[in-house]
């Protein structure tokens, strides 16, 4: 992975000449200087020459390590598996950890979890096994449920080589500086770590149609024959801070942050920033919106381990950067790199220390105070992938920008990708039908009331359909983070529908209002909500609702672990709340068994039990009438076009005891009917100051 070099040690391949070649020793020297691309070939030569079995097994493992560190997981796995077969894991348990990590990089999470578990069993004291296993589980879930971001490879910018770490500049942010090892770089040598040319900073600009120009390297003295890495541009594009990794003869030299100033179209007067001494690696600078803060990555002492994010604050009085401070709230014992500060103050960075999908993942941390960040959150799939993802930049405060990834399907080693979050669009639609006839109700009134204070209405069409989508000014009816109440009622425009569903005789049919709820709170994707209603006829006689039961020969509402008649009455309570102008008659029936007078008295008491319960819930007493009908009105249903009456003759004709008992139970029903719909709630009495009003859901009515 090319970008690791731009922050890591600049490397020097030390060539040792022997009278007789010792490839193993040469390979080990290259390994120690992190020249992995060179080392892998030397180890392969050493393997063919080496006589000792134990040394040959060690060399196999080192070849796998080289491939892992130059980010070739396929080849790394091939050689690691040879090491596993040779039982090298007994000597070096980290073989299983690296097998897990390389499988993870390829998105093979099931295999990765197996190896993470093996490593955990081998080294239970190291949390990396358990951490990796949990990371794979999260990655599987994130892949199944991706975020709404759209990610595309910017093929016009990318080459077959490494292209990474974009930074935007220009008033419209339509210019880009990025790092690349493509042909045309300043240096002529090959990087012994990656096998690519040394990297330079390149420039491209976007035309009005969104096409990027052919990238060109920035001129000297900014680019050199060594590695130049991640850069950041100050406010108004006056200065550039960038990573520079020089090489010195016979020794390594750490990367540092340099600064150059723009003169006309050129960057001039580069100078090194003295944040730490030269024994410390510093790179990947990122500026805040107004240049007050710079965040960068470094392995300086005093951090949590690996490479940490640090920051410096600009002092206007001294015209200099202050003392570096470790951003401990986001750092881990592993690596945190490639920071970016969004215009709203949110800190973005790449890390392999927080739980991720594989390799480097991108994260964000909220600004929790002045120059403080916390609540680290993974950006998830598809911004992150099983591969290395890093170097994110945003175009202002918009949810769009660019980042780097070496995920499958790219053009080269590392590629630059664009991302954008399409606008979240909500709509609400549905149909209104008659609950009995199942026919559409045209002209029904649908009212939408939002917690944001909005209130709009719609009328159903000939198919009983309604829709809240887009206003005439292109604004949306349904907004983010808002809850809505949907109230459906019959309007003056509602067309007549058959009173009797089986007949063709059309008469005016009234309806009880219906009410529903929808919310966009927590809904992060464009959604078309569908909410259908079936309205109950209000002038068609008895209206059924959830069954209300009583003990045999008793009038109290049955409440047992299996049956709760109060729950059934709560449904009726909700209907009354949604239809505040209705007055209803509760009708209780008995079956034909028992005396007429006793049944009439029992049914009246049962009806009154229902009324009393609804009054206790806050329904005004003058909206409720209790009426017992005893056995005088057996159930009537239409079956196959014929009216069936559940009288004694019909019940006695049934063949089984179970059928007869079910028919008797059907007769022992409690229903209601609408007496009128012009009820006007009385105003609650004035409440003395300091006292709370009494009463239930409807107040003192």
C-alpha positions as CSV (number, residue, x, y, z in Angstrom):
1,X,0.0,0.0,0.0
2,X,1.8,3.0,-1.3
3,X,0.5,5.6,1.1
4,X,2.0,3.7,4.1
5,X,5.4,4.8,2.8
6,X,4.5,8.4,2.7
7,X,4.0,8.4,6.4
8,X,6.3,5.6,7.4
9,X,10.0,5.5,7.2
10,X,11.7,6.5,4.0
11,X,13.6,3.4,3.0
12,X,17.0,2.6,1.9
13,X,17.9,-0.7,0.4
14,X,21.2,-1.8,1.8
15,X,23.0,-4.0,-0.7
16,X,25.5,-6.4,0.9
17,X,28.0,-8.0,-1.3
18,X,29.5,-11.3,-0.3
19,X,32.1,-13.4,-2.0
20,X,29.3,-16.0,-2.1
21,X,25.8,-14.8,-2.1
22,X,23.8,-15.2,1.1
23,X,20.3,-14.5,0.0
24,X,18.8,-15.2,3.4
25,X,20.9,-12.6,5.0
26,X,20.3,-10.1,2.2
27,X,16.5,-10.7,2.4
28,X,16.6,-10.2,6.2
29,X,18.5,-6.9,5.7
30,X,15.9,-5.7,3.2
31,X,13.1,-6.8,5.5
32,X,14.5,-4.8,8.4
33,X,14.6,-1.7,6.2
34,X,11.0,-2.3,5.2
35,X,12.0,-2.9,1.5
36,X,9.4,-5.6,1.2
37,X,9.1,-5.6,-2.6
38,X,12.8,-6.3,-2.8
39,X,12.8,-8.7,0.1
40,X,10.2,-11.0,-1.3
41,X,12.3,-11.9,-4.4
42,X,15.4,-12.4,-2.2
43,X,13.5,-14.7,0.2
44,X,12.3,-16.8,-2.8
45,X,15.9,-17.2,-3.9
46,X,17.0,-17.9,-0.4
47,X,14.3,-20.6,-0.1
48,X,15.8,-22.6,-3.1
49,X,19.3,-22.4,-1.5
50,X,18.5,-22.9,2.1
51,X,19.3,-26.4,3.6
52,X,17.9,-26.1,7.1
53,X,14.2,-27.2,7.3
54,X,13.4,-24.8,10.2
55,X,15.0,-21.9,8.2
56,X,13.1,-22.8,5.1
57,X,9.8,-22.7,7.1
58,X,10.7,-19.3,8.5
59,X,11.4,-18.0,5.0
60,X,8.0,-19.2,3.8
61,X,6.3,-17.3,6.5
62,X,8.4,-14.1,5.7
63,X,7.4,-14.3,2.1
64,X,3.8,-14.3,3.2
65,X,4.6,-11.3,5.4
66,X,6.1,-9.4,2.5
67,X,3.0,-10.0,0.4
68,X,0.8,-8.8,3.2
69,X,2.8,-5.6,3.7
70,X,2.8,-4.7,0.1
71,X,-1.0,-5.4,0.1
72,X,-1.2,-8.5,-2.0
73,X,-3.5,-10.6,0.2
74,X,-4.1,-13.3,-2.3
75,X,-0.4,-14.2,-2.5
76,X,0.0,-13.6,1.2
77,X,-2.7,-16.3,1.9
78,X,-1.0,-18.7,-0.4
79,X,2.3,-18.5,1.5
80,X,0.7,-18.3,4.9
81,X,-1.2,-21.6,4.2
82,X,2.2,-23.2,3.3
83,X,3.4,-22.0,6.7
84,X,0.3,-23.4,8.5
85,X,0.8,-26.7,6.8
86,X,4.4,-26.8,8.0
87,X,3.1,-26.2,11.6
88,X,4.8,-22.8,11.8
89,X,1.8,-21.5,13.8
90,X,3.0,-23.5,16.8
91,X,6.1,-21.3,16.8
92,X,4.5,-18.1,15.6
93,X,0.8,-17.8,16.6
94,X,0.5,-14.5,14.8
95,X,0.4,-16.6,11.6
96,X,-3.3,-17.2,12.4
97,X,-3.9,-13.5,13.1
98,X,-2.4,-12.6,9.7
99,X,-4.3,-15.3,7.9
100,X,-7.5,-13.8,9.5
101,X,-6.5,-10.3,8.4
102,X,-5.7,-11.2,4.8
103,X,-9.0,-13.2,4.5
104,X,-10.8,-10.1,5.9
105,X,-9.1,-7.9,3.3
106,X,-10.7,-10.1,0.6
107,X,-14.1,-9.9,2.3
108,X,-14.0,-13.6,3.2
109,X,-15.4,-12.9,6.6
110,X,-16.5,-16.5,7.5
111,X,-12.9,-17.8,7.0
112,X,-11.5,-14.7,8.7
113,X,-13.7,-15.4,11.8
114,X,-12.4,-19.0,11.9
115,X,-8.7,-17.8,12.0
116,X,-9.5,-15.0,14.5
117,X,-10.9,-17.6,16.8
118,X,-7.8,-19.8,16.3
119,X,-5.6,-16.9,17.2
120,X,-7.8,-16.1,20.2
121,X,-7.4,-19.7,21.4
122,X,-3.7,-19.6,20.9
123,X,-3.1,-16.2,22.5
124,X,-6.1,-15.5,24.8
125,X,-4.3,-12.5,26.4
126,X,-4.2,-10.6,23.1
127,X,-7.5,-8.8,22.4
128,X,-6.9,-8.7,18.7
129,X,-8.5,-12.1,18.1
130,X,-11.8,-11.2,19.8
131,X,-11.7,-7.7,18.3
132,X,-11.2,-9.1,14.8
133,X,-14.0,-11.6,15.2
134,X,-16.4,-8.8,16.2
135,X,-15.3,-6.6,13.4
136,X,-16.1,-9.4,10.9
137,X,-19.6,-9.8,12.4
138,X,-20.2,-6.0,12.1
139,X,-18.9,-5.9,8.5
140,X,-21.3,-8.7,7.5
141,X,-24.2,-6.7,8.9
142,X,-23.0,-3.4,7.3
143,X,-22.7,-5.1,3.9
144,X,-26.2,-6.5,4.2
145,X,-27.6,-3.1,5.1
146,X,-25.5,-0.5,3.3
147,X,-25.9,3.3,3.8
148,X,-27.4,5.4,1.0
149,X,-24.1,6.7,-0.3
150,X,-23.4,6.3,-4.0
151,X,-19.7,5.5,-4.7
152,X,-18.1,5.6,-8.2
153,X,-14.5,5.1,-9.4
154,X,-13.1,8.4,-10.9
155,X,-11.5,6.6,-13.8
156,X,-10.5,9.9,-15.5
157,X,-8.2,10.6,-12.5
158,X,-6.8,7.2,-11.9
159,X,-4.0,5.2,-13.5
160,X,-2.7,1.7,-13.3
161,X,-0.4,2.9,-10.5
162,X,-1.1,4.3,-7.1
163,X,-3.4,7.4,-7.0
164,X,-4.6,8.5,-3.6
165,X,-5.1,11.3,-0.9
166,X,-7.1,13.9,-2.9
167,X,-7.4,17.4,-1.7
168,X,-9.7,20.0,-3.2
169,X,-9.0,23.6,-4.0
170,X,-10.4,26.5,-6.0
171,X,-13.4,28.6,-5.3
172,X,-15.8,25.9,-6.6
173,X,-13.7,23.1,-5.3
174,X,-13.3,21.8,-8.9
175,X,-9.5,21.5,-8.7
176,X,-7.7,18.6,-7.1
177,X,-4.2,17.8,-5.9
178,X,-3.5,14.2,-5.3
179,X,-0.6,11.7,-4.8
180,X,0.4,9.4,-7.6
181,X,3.2,7.0,-8.7
182,X,2.2,7.1,-12.4
183,X,4.7,7.8,-15.2
184,X,6.0,11.4,-15.1
185,X,7.1,11.6,-11.5
186,X,10.3,13.5,-10.7
187,X,12.4,10.6,-9.5
188,X,13.9,7.8,-11.7
189,X,14.4,5.2,-9.0
190,X,12.0,2.4,-7.9
191,X,10.6,2.3,-4.4
192,X,12.0,-0.8,-2.8
193,X,9.0,-1.2,-0.6
194,X,6.2,-1.1,-3.2
195,X,8.0,-1.8,-6.5
196,X,6.5,1.5,-7.9
197,X,8.1,4.8,-8.8
198,X,8.5,7.3,-6.0
199,X,5.3,9.4,-5.6
200,X,4.7,13.0,-6.5
201,X,1.8,15.5,-6.2
202,X,-0.3,15.8,-9.3
203,X,-2.9,18.4,-10.3
204,X,-6.2,18.1,-12.3
205,X,-9.2,20.4,-12.8
206,X,-12.8,19.7,-13.7
207,X,-14.7,21.4,-16.5
208,X,-18.3,22.4,-16.5
209,X,-19.4,19.0,-17.7
210,X,-17.6,17.3,-14.8
211,X,-14.7,15.9,-16.9
212,X,-11.3,15.9,-15.2
213,X,-8.2,17.1,-17.2
214,X,-5.2,15.0,-17.7
215,X,-3.3,15.1,-14.4
216,X,0.1,16.8,-14.4
217,X,2.8,16.8,-11.7
218,X,3.4,19.9,-9.7
219,X,6.7,21.6,-10.6
220,X,9.9,21.7,-8.6
221,X,10.7,22.5,-5.9
222,X,7.5,21.0,-4.5
223,X,8.1,17.6,-6.1
224,X,11.5,16.0,-5.7
225,X,13.1,12.7,-6.7
226,X,11.9,11.3,-3.3
227,X,8.3,10.6,-2.1
228,X,5.8,13.4,-1.7
229,X,2.6,12.5,0.0
230,X,-0.7,13.7,1.4
231,X,-1.3,17.5,1.2
232,X,-3.8,20.1,2.5
233,X,-4.6,23.6,1.2
234,X,-5.1,26.6,3.4
235,X,-8.1,28.9,3.2
236,X,-8.2,30.8,-0.2
237,X,-5.5,28.4,-1.5
238,X,-2.6,30.6,-0.4
239,X,-0.4,27.9,1.1
240,X,0.1,24.1,0.8
241,X,1.2,21.8,3.6
242,X,2.4,18.4,2.4
243,X,4.3,15.2,3.3
244,X,7.9,14.9,2.2
245,X,9.9,11.8,2.7
246,X,13.6,12.3,1.8
247,X,16.2,9.5,1.6
248,X,19.8,9.9,2.8
249,X,22.7,7.7,2.0
250,X,23.2,4.6,4.2
251,X,20.3,5.5,6.5
252,X,16.6,6.0,6.7
253,X,15.1,9.4,7.1
254,X,11.6,10.1,8.5
255,X,8.8,11.9,6.7
256,X,8.1,15.4,7.7
257,X,5.5,18.1,6.9
258,X,6.6,20.9,4.6
259,X,5.0,24.1,3.6
260,X,5.1,26.1,0.4
261,X,3.5,29.4,-0.7
262,X,1.7,30.1,-4.0
263,X,3.1,32.7,-6.3
264,X,1.0,33.1,-9.4
265,X,0.6,29.5,-10.6
266,X,3.6,28.0,-8.8
267,X,4.3,26.7,-5.3
268,X,7.6,28.2,-4.0
269,X,9.8,28.6,-0.9
270,X,9.2,25.1,0.6
271,X,10.2,24.9,4.3
272,X,10.1,22.1,6.9
273,X,7.7,22.4,9.9
274,X,9.6,21.7,13.1
275,X,6.8,20.0,15.1
276,X,9.1,17.3,16.4
277,X,12.8,16.3,15.9
278,X,13.9,14.3,12.9
279,X,13.6,11.0,14.7
280,X,9.8,11.3,14.5
281,X,7.6,10.6,11.5
282,X,5.1,13.3,10.7
283,X,2.7,13.5,7.8
284,X,-0.9,13.7,6.4
285,X,-1.7,17.3,7.4
286,X,-5.3,18.6,7.4
287,X,-6.4,22.2,7.9
288,X,-9.6,23.4,9.6
289,X,-11.9,25.7,7.6
290,X,-10.3,29.0,8.7
291,X,-6.7,27.6,9.2
292,X,-6.9,27.8,13.0
293,X,-6.1,24.2,13.5
294,X,-3.9,21.6,11.8
295,X,-4.4,17.9,12.5
296,X,-1.7,15.4,11.3
297,X,-0.5,11.9,11.9
298,X,2.7,11.0,13.8
299,X,4.4,8.2,15.8
300,X,5.8,10.8,18.2
301,X,6.3,9.7,21.9
302,X,3.4,10.4,24.2
303,X,0.8,8.8,22.0
304,X,-1.3,5.7,22.4
305,X,0.9,3.6,20.0
306,X,1.4,3.2,16.3
307,X,0.6,6.5,14.5
308,X,-1.7,8.8,16.3
309,X,-3.6,12.0,15.3
310,X,-2.1,15.2,16.7
311,X,-3.1,18.8,16.4
312,X,-1.5,22.2,16.5
313,X,-3.3,25.6,17.0
314,X,-2.3,28.7,15.1
315,X,-1.1,31.6,17.3
316,X,-2.0,35.0,15.6
317,X,0.4,36.9,17.9
318,X,3.5,34.8,17.2
319,X,2.4,33.9,13.7
320,X,3.4,30.3,14.4
321,X,1.9,26.9,15.2
322,X,1.7,26.0,18.9
323,X,2.9,22.8,20.6
324,X,1.5,19.5,19.3
325,X,-1.3,17.9,21.3
326,X,-2.3,14.3,21.1
327,X,-6.0,13.8,20.2
328,X,-6.3,10.9,22.7
329,X,-10.1,10.7,22.4
330,X,-9.9,9.2,18.9
331,X,-6.6,7.4,19.0
332,X,-5.9,3.7,19.5
333,X,-2.8,1.5,20.0
334,X,-2.9,0.9,16.2
335,X,-2.7,3.5,13.4
336,X,-4.8,6.7,12.9
337,X,-4.0,8.5,9.7
338,X,-5.2,10.6,6.8
339,X,-7.3,13.2,8.8
340,X,-9.8,15.7,7.3
341,X,-11.7,18.4,9.1
342,X,-15.1,19.1,7.5
343,X,-16.5,22.7,7.4
344,X,-18.9,21.9,10.2
345,X,-16.0,20.8,12.5
346,X,-16.4,17.0,12.2
347,X,-13.1,15.1,12.2
348,X,-12.7,12.3,9.7
349,X,-9.7,9.9,9.6
350,X,-8.6,6.4,8.7
351,X,-7.8,3.8,11.3
352,X,-7.0,0.1,11.7
353,X,-7.5,0.3,15.5
354,X,-11.2,0.9,15.7
355,X,-13.6,-1.9,14.6
356,X,-13.7,-1.9,10.8
357,X,-14.5,-4.0,7.7
358,X,-10.8,-4.8,7.0
359,X,-7.5,-2.9,6.6
360,X,-7.9,0.8,7.0
361,X,-11.5,2.0,7.5
362,X,-12.7,5.6,7.5
363,X,-14.3,7.0,10.7
364,X,-15.8,10.3,11.9
365,X,-15.7,11.9,15.3
366,X,-18.1,14.6,16.4
367,X,-16.8,18.0,17.6
368,X,-17.6,17.8,21.4
369,X,-16.0,21.1,22.3
370,X,-13.4,23.6,21.2
371,X,-10.6,21.6,19.6
372,X,-12.1,18.4,21.0
373,X,-13.6,15.4,19.3
374,X,-15.4,12.2,20.4
375,X,-18.1,9.6,19.6
376,X,-16.1,7.8,16.9
377,X,-18.3,6.2,14.3
378,X,-17.5,3.9,11.4
379,X,-18.6,5.3,8.0
380,X,-19.8,1.7,7.1
381,X,-20.4,0.2,3.7
382,X,-20.2,1.3,0.8
383,X,-17.8,4.1,1.9
384,X,-15.8,1.4,3.6
385,X,-15.0,-2.0,2.2
386,X,-13.0,-5.1,3.1
387,X,-10.0,-3.4,1.6
388,X,-8.1,-0.3,2.6
389,X,-10.2,2.9,2.5
390,X,-8.8,6.3,3.5
391,X,-8.1,9.9,2.6
392,X,-11.7,11.2,2.6
393,X,-12.4,14.8,1.7
394,X,-15.7,16.7,1.5
395,X,-16.8,19.5,-0.8
396,X,-17.7,22.0,1.8
397,X,-20.6,20.9,4.1
398,X,-22.2,18.9,1.3
399,X,-22.5,15.1,1.6
400,X,-20.2,14.6,-1.4
401,X,-16.5,14.4,-2.0
402,X,-13.7,11.9,-2.7
403,X,-11.7,9.2,-1.0
404,X,-9.1,6.5,-1.7
405,X,-9.6,2.7,-1.8
406,X,-7.8,-0.3,-3.2
407,X,-11.1,-2.3,-3.3
408,X,-11.9,-4.8,-6.0
409,X,-12.8,-3.4,-9.4
410,X,-10.4,-0.5,-9.3
411,X,-8.1,0.7,-12.1
412,X,-4.8,0.5,-10.2
413,X,-3.2,-0.1,-6.8
414,X,-5.0,2.7,-5.0
415,X,-7.8,4.6,-6.8
416,X,-9.6,7.8,-6.1
417,X,-13.4,7.4,-5.7
418,X,-16.2,9.9,-5.6
419,X,-19.1,9.6,-3.3
420,X,-22.4,11.4,-2.8
421,X,-25.5,11.1,-0.7
422,X,-28.5,11.5,-2.9
423,X,-31.3,13.5,-1.4
424,X,-33.7,11.5,0.9
425,X,-37.1,11.6,-0.7
426,X,-40.2,10.6,1.2
427,X,-43.8,10.1,-0.1
428,X,-47.0,8.9,1.4
429,X,-49.7,7.1,-0.5
430,X,-52.5,4.7,0.0
431,X,-56.1,3.7,-0.8
432,X,-59.4,4.2,1.1
433,X,-61.9,1.4,1.0
434,X,-65.2,0.4,2.6
435,X,-64.4,-2.2,5.3
436,X,-67.4,-4.4,4.4
437,X,-67.7,-3.9,0.6
438,X,-64.0,-3.6,0.0
439,X,-64.9,-1.0,-2.7
440,X,-62.9,2.2,-3.1
441,X,-64.2,5.4,-1.5
442,X,-63.7,8.3,-4.0
443,X,-63.8,11.8,-2.6
444,X,-62.7,10.8,0.9
445,X,-60.8,13.6,2.8
446,X,-57.2,12.7,3.9
447,X,-55.6,15.2,6.3
448,X,-51.9,15.0,7.1
449,X,-50.7,16.7,10.3
450,X,-47.0,16.9,11.0
451,X,-45.1,17.5,14.3
452,X,-43.4,20.3,12.4
453,X,-46.7,22.3,12.4
454,X,-47.6,21.4,8.8
455,X,-51.2,20.5,7.8
456,X,-52.3,19.5,4.3
457,X,-55.3,17.8,2.8
458,X,-56.0,15.5,-0.2
459,X,-59.1,14.0,-1.8
460,X,-59.1,10.4,-3.0
461,X,-59.6,9.7,-6.7
462,X,-62.0,7.3,-8.4
463,X,-59.9,4.4,-7.3
464,X,-59.9,5.6,-3.7
465,X,-56.2,6.5,-3.9
466,X,-54.4,9.4,-2.3
467,X,-50.8,10.6,-2.5
468,X,-48.6,13.2,-0.7
469,X,-45.5,13.6,-2.8
470,X,-44.4,16.9,-4.3
471,X,-45.8,20.4,-4.1
472,X,-46.1,22.8,-7.0
473,X,-42.9,24.5,-5.9
474,X,-41.0,21.2,-6.0
475,X,-40.9,21.0,-2.2
476,X,-41.8,17.7,-0.5
477,X,-44.8,17.2,1.7
478,X,-43.0,14.6,3.9
479,X,-39.9,15.9,5.6
480,X,-37.1,14.4,7.5
481,X,-37.3,13.7,11.3
482,X,-41.0,14.4,11.4
483,X,-43.9,12.4,12.6
484,X,-47.3,12.6,10.9
485,X,-50.9,11.8,11.9
486,X,-53.2,10.8,9.0
487,X,-56.9,11.5,9.5
488,X,-59.3,10.0,7.0
489,X,-63.0,11.0,6.8
490,X,-65.8,11.2,4.3
491,X,-66.0,14.6,2.7
492,X,-68.9,16.3,0.9
493,X,-67.3,15.2,-2.3
494,X,-67.4,11.5,-1.4
495,X,-69.5,9.5,-3.8
496,X,-72.4,7.3,-2.8
497,X,-71.7,3.6,-2.4
498,X,-74.1,0.7,-1.8
499,X,-75.5,0.5,1.7
500,X,-75.9,-3.3,1.3
501,X,-72.7,-4.7,-0.2
502,X,-74.6,-7.5,-1.9
503,X,-77.2,-5.2,-3.5
504,X,-77.1,-2.8,-6.4
505,X,-79.3,-0.2,-4.6
506,X,-76.9,2.7,-4.0
507,X,-77.7,4.9,-1.0
508,X,-75.8,7.5,0.9
509,X,-73.4,5.8,3.1
510,X,-71.7,7.6,6.1
511,X,-68.3,6.6,7.5
512,X,-66.4,6.7,10.8
513,X,-63.1,8.6,10.6
514,X,-59.9,6.6,10.5
515,X,-56.5,7.6,12.0
516,X,-53.0,6.4,11.4
517,X,-49.4,7.3,12.1
518,X,-46.2,7.5,10.1
519,X,-42.7,8.9,10.9
520,X,-39.5,9.7,9.1
521,X,-37.5,9.8,12.4
522,X,-34.7,7.3,12.0
523,X,-35.5,6.6,8.3
524,X,-32.2,7.3,6.5
525,X,-33.3,6.2,3.0
526,X,-35.8,7.4,0.5
527,X,-39.1,5.8,1.4
528,X,-42.5,5.6,-0.1
529,X,-44.8,5.0,2.8
530,X,-48.0,3.1,2.1
531,X,-50.9,3.5,4.5
532,X,-54.2,2.0,3.5
533,X,-57.5,2.5,5.3
534,X,-60.7,0.6,5.5
535,X,-63.5,2.8,6.8
536,X,-66.5,1.6,8.8
537,X,-69.9,2.5,7.7
538,X,-71.6,4.7,10.3
539,X,-75.2,4.4,9.2
540,X,-75.5,0.7,8.3
541,X,-76.9,-0.6,11.6
542,X,-74.8,-2.7,14.1
543,X,-71.0,-2.3,13.9
544,X,-68.8,-5.1,15.1
545,X,-65.6,-4.5,17.1
546,X,-63.3,-6.8,19.0
547,X,-65.1,-9.4,21.0
548,X,-66.2,-8.5,24.6
549,X,-66.8,-11.6,26.8
550,X,-68.5,-12.1,30.2
551,X,-68.5,-15.0,32.7
552,X,-71.6,-17.2,32.4
553,X,-74.7,-15.4,33.6
554,X,-72.6,-12.4,34.8
555,X,-72.3,-8.8,33.6
556,X,-68.8,-8.0,34.6
557,X,-66.2,-7.7,31.8
558,X,-64.2,-10.9,31.6
559,X,-60.5,-10.3,32.4
560,X,-58.4,-13.4,32.6
561,X,-54.8,-14.3,31.6
562,X,-56.1,-15.4,28.2
563,X,-59.0,-12.9,27.7
564,X,-59.1,-9.2,28.4
565,X,-62.4,-7.6,27.4
566,X,-61.1,-4.2,28.4
567,X,-58.6,-4.4,25.6
568,X,-61.5,-4.9,23.2
569,X,-63.2,-1.8,24.5
570,X,-60.0,0.2,24.1
571,X,-60.5,-0.3,20.4
572,X,-63.9,1.3,20.7
573,X,-62.5,4.0,22.9
574,X,-60.0,4.9,20.1
575,X,-62.8,5.1,17.6
576,X,-64.7,7.5,19.8
577,X,-61.6,9.7,20.2
578,X,-61.1,9.7,16.4
579,X,-64.7,10.6,15.9
580,X,-65.5,13.2,18.6
581,X,-68.9,14.2,17.2
582,X,-70.5,10.8,17.3
583,X,-73.0,9.5,19.9
584,X,-73.2,5.7,20.0
585,X,-75.6,3.1,21.4
586,X,-73.9,0.0,22.9
587,X,-76.0,-3.1,22.2
588,X,-75.6,-6.3,24.2
589,X,-77.2,-9.5,23.2
590,X,-77.7,-13.0,24.8
591,X,-78.3,-16.3,23.2
592,X,-81.8,-17.9,23.3
593,X,-81.2,-20.1,26.3
594,X,-82.7,-18.9,29.6
595,X,-85.8,-16.9,30.3
596,X,-86.7,-13.8,28.3
597,X,-86.9,-11.4,31.3
598,X,-83.6,-12.7,32.7
599,X,-81.8,-12.4,29.4
600,X,-83.1,-8.8,28.9
601,X,-81.9,-7.8,32.4
602,X,-78.5,-9.5,31.9
603,X,-77.9,-7.9,28.5
604,X,-78.8,-4.4,29.9
605,X,-76.3,-4.9,32.7
606,X,-73.6,-6.0,30.2
607,X,-74.2,-3.0,28.0
608,X,-74.0,-0.8,31.0
609,X,-70.6,-2.4,32.0
610,X,-69.2,-1.4,28.7
611,X,-70.6,2.2,29.0
612,X,-69.2,2.5,32.6
613,X,-65.7,1.4,31.4
614,X,-65.7,3.9,28.5
615,X,-66.7,6.7,31.0
616,X,-63.9,5.7,33.3
617,X,-61.5,6.2,30.3
618,X,-62.8,9.8,29.9
619,X,-65.5,9.5,27.3
620,X,-68.4,11.9,28.1
621,X,-71.4,10.0,29.4
622,X,-73.8,11.8,27.1
623,X,-72.1,10.2,24.1
624,X,-73.0,6.7,25.3
625,X,-76.3,4.9,25.5
626,X,-76.6,1.3,26.9
627,X,-79.2,-1.0,25.6
628,X,-79.8,-4.6,26.3
629,X,-81.7,-6.6,23.6
630,X,-81.6,-10.0,25.3
631,X,-82.4,-12.8,22.8
632,X,-84.7,-10.7,20.7
633,X,-82.3,-10.0,17.8
634,X,-80.3,-13.1,16.7
635,X,-77.3,-12.6,14.4
636,X,-78.0,-12.2,10.7
637,X,-75.3,-12.7,8.1
638,X,-75.3,-12.9,4.3
639,X,-73.8,-16.2,3.1
640,X,-73.6,-17.1,-0.6
641,X,-76.2,-14.4,-1.4
642,X,-78.6,-15.7,1.2
643,X,-79.5,-14.2,4.6
644,X,-78.8,-16.6,7.5
645,X,-80.5,-16.0,10.9
646,X,-79.0,-17.6,13.9
647,X,-82.3,-18.4,15.5
648,X,-83.2,-21.6,17.5
649,X,-84.3,-23.4,14.4
650,X,-81.0,-22.8,12.6
651,X,-78.9,-23.6,15.6
652,X,-80.8,-26.9,16.2
653,X,-80.2,-27.8,12.6
654,X,-76.4,-27.8,13.1
655,X,-74.9,-31.3,13.2
656,X,-72.3,-31.1,16.1
657,X,-72.3,-29.8,19.6
658,X,-69.3,-27.6,18.8
659,X,-71.1,-25.9,15.9
660,X,-74.1,-25.2,18.0
661,X,-72.1,-23.7,20.9
662,X,-70.2,-21.5,18.4
663,X,-73.5,-20.3,17.0
664,X,-74.8,-19.5,20.6
665,X,-71.5,-17.6,21.2
666,X,-72.0,-15.6,18.0
667,X,-75.4,-14.5,19.3
668,X,-73.9,-13.4,22.7
669,X,-72.3,-10.4,21.0
670,X,-71.8,-6.8,22.0
671,X,-71.9,-4.3,19.2
672,X,-72.6,-0.6,18.7
673,X,-74.4,1.7,16.3
674,X,-74.2,5.4,15.6
675,X,-77.1,7.4,16.9
676,X,-75.9,10.7,15.5
677,X,-72.8,12.5,14.4
678,X,-73.6,16.1,15.4
679,X,-72.4,15.9,19.0
680,X,-70.7,19.2,20.2
681,X,-68.3,18.7,23.2
682,X,-69.0,21.1,26.0
683,X,-66.2,23.5,26.9
684,X,-64.3,22.4,30.1
685,X,-65.0,24.7,33.1
686,X,-62.5,27.4,33.9
687,X,-59.7,26.1,36.1
688,X,-58.6,28.4,39.1
689,X,-55.0,29.6,38.7
690,X,-52.5,27.1,40.1
691,X,-54.8,24.1,39.8
692,X,-54.7,21.3,37.2
693,X,-57.8,20.4,35.3
694,X,-59.6,17.2,36.1
695,X,-61.2,14.7,33.9
696,X,-60.2,12.1,31.3
697,X,-59.3,12.1,27.7
698,X,-62.1,14.5,26.8
699,X,-61.9,16.8,29.9
700,X,-65.1,17.6,31.9
701,X,-67.8,17.2,29.2
